[in-house]
Amino acid sequence: MNNQNVIPGHLMNTFYFTLQTPLTDELASAFENALASFPNRRKWVIDPPQLVDFIEAEGGTNAEKHTYGGAVRIYSALPPWGDKLPKEVDRSHYEEVSLIIDELKALSNRFSCEFSLQLDQTHVGHIRNGVLDESVQVGLLGEWEKALRK
């Protein structure tokens, strides 16, 4: 993908997909294999998805929170940037995110697990046991498809 038509300094967002159920070695292996396959499955506008894996202390307790999943950067299509984003770049990002979601659906179904999806700090839905919730299906993908048809 040639993103030379994107204006310099165009705002980027990060699309995160994180596991919400306990991580097993088998799931980690399958997830990391999927991530490793992404660079060869298409040309990415910015970069292919990267692994997110960190542990942080839970506020004032001895408990730890393990965040495990992935992230991919995309050019913002949100106001006021949407009008400045070339349609072909937006379409490519839609295809990238759809590919990721399809892979997450398969993993979620296979391992009976749940992934949470967010754009920067905004929660955009869940995939549970291989099923997209309405927020992902209608709010994220459906609205994005509508915008691409305009």
C-alpha positions in Angstrom: 0.0 0.0 0.0 1.3 3.4 -0.9 0.5 5.8 1.8 2.2 8.8 0.2 -1.2 10.4 -0.3 -1.6 10.7 3.5 -0.7 14.2 4.6 2.4 14.5 6.8 1.4 14.6 10.5 -2.0 12.8 9.9 -3.1 11.6 13.3 -2.7 7.9 14.0 -4.9 5.7 16.2 -4.0 2.3 17.7 -6.4 -0.6 17.4 -5.9 -3.0 20.3 -7.2 -6.5 20.7 -6.5 -8.1 24.1 -7.4 -11.4 25.7 -9.9 -11.2 28.6 -9.7 -14.8 29.7 -6.9 -16.7 31.3 -3.9 -17.3 29.0 -2.8 -20.9 28.3 0.4 -22.0 26.6 -1.6 -23.5 23.8 -3.6 -20.2 23.2 -0.4 -18.1 23.5 1.3 -20.3 20.9 -1.7 -20.1 18.5 -2.1 -16.4 19.0 1.6 -15.6 18.4 1.6 -17.9 15.3 -1.3 -15.9 13.9 0.5 -12.6 14.6 3.6 -13.9 13.0 1.6 -14.9 9.9 0.1 -11.4 9.4 3.1 -9.7 7.6 3.0 -12.3 4.8 -0.8 -12.2 4.3 -1.0 -8.7 3.0 0.8 -5.4 2.6 0.1 -3.3 5.7 -0.5 0.5 5.4 1.8 1.3 8.3 3.0 -1.8 10.1 1.6 -5.3 10.8 0.1 -6.0 14.2 2.6 -6.3 17.1 2.4 -8.3 20.3 1.2 -6.6 23.4 2.4 -8.4 26.5 3.0 -6.7 29.9 2.3 -7.1 33.5 1.4 -4.2 35.8 0.6 -3.9 39.5 -3.0 -3.4 40.4 -3.3 -0.1 42.4 -2.0 -0.6 45.9 -2.4 -4.4 46.1 0.0 -7.2 45.5 -2.2 -8.4 42.6 -0.9 -8.1 39.0 -2.8 -7.5 35.8 -1.5 -9.3 32.7 -2.4 -7.6 29.4 -1.9 -9.9 26.5 -2.9 -9.3 22.9 -1.9 -7.2 19.9 -2.0 -3.7 18.4 -1.9 -2.2 15.0 -1.6 1.5 14.1 -4.0 3.0 11.6 -4.5 6.6 10.3 -7.4 8.3 11.9 -10.6 8.5 10.0 -12.3 10.3 13.0 -13.2 14.0 12.7 -11.6 16.2 11.7 -9.1 13.8 10.1 -11.6 11.6 8.1 -12.0 14.1 5.3 -8.2 14.2 4.8 -7.7 10.4 4.7 -7.6 9.0 1.2 -10.4 6.5 0.6 -8.0 3.8 -0.6 -6.1 4.1 2.7 -9.2 3.9 4.8 -10.4 0.8 2.8 -7.0 -0.9 3.3 -7.2 -0.2 7.1 -10.7 -1.7 7.1 -9.4 -4.8 5.3 -6.5 -5.0 7.9 -8.8 -4.7 10.9 -11.3 -7.2 9.3 -8.4 -9.7 8.8 -7.4 -9.4 12.4 -11.0 -9.7 13.6 -11.5 -12.9 11.5 -8.4 -14.4 13.0 -9.6 -13.5 16.5 -13.0 -15.0 15.8 -11.4 -18.3 14.9 -9.1 -18.3 17.9 -12.0 -17.3 20.2 -14.1 -20.1 18.9 -11.3 -22.7 19.1 -10.2 -21.8 22.6 -13.6 -20.6 24.0 -12.0 -17.3 25.0 -12.8 -13.6 24.8 -11.0 -10.7 23.2 -11.7 -7.0 23.9 -11.3 -4.5 21.1 -10.5 -0.9 21.5 -9.5 2.1 19.4 -6.9 4.0 21.5 -8.7 4.3 24.9 -12.2 3.7 23.5 -13.8 0.2 24.0 -15.4 -0.9 20.7 -16.6 -4.3 21.6 -15.9 -8.0 22.3 -15.5 -11.3 20.6 -16.7 -14.1 22.8 -16.6 -17.8 21.9 -16.1 -16.9 18.2 -19.0 -14.4 18.1 -18.8 -10.7 17.5 -20.9 -8.6 19.8 -23.2 -6.0 18.3 -20.8 -3.1 19.0 -18.2 -4.7 16.7 -20.5 -6.1 14.1 -22.7 -3.0 13.7 -20.9 -0.1 15.4 -17.3 -0.7 14.2 -17.5 -2.8 11.0 -21.0 -1.8 9.9 -20.4 1.9 10.3 -17.0 1.7 8.7 -18.5 -0.1 5.7 -21.1 2.6 5.3 -18.5 5.3 5.4 -16.5 3.5 2.7 -19.5 3.4 0.4 -20.0 7.2 0.6 
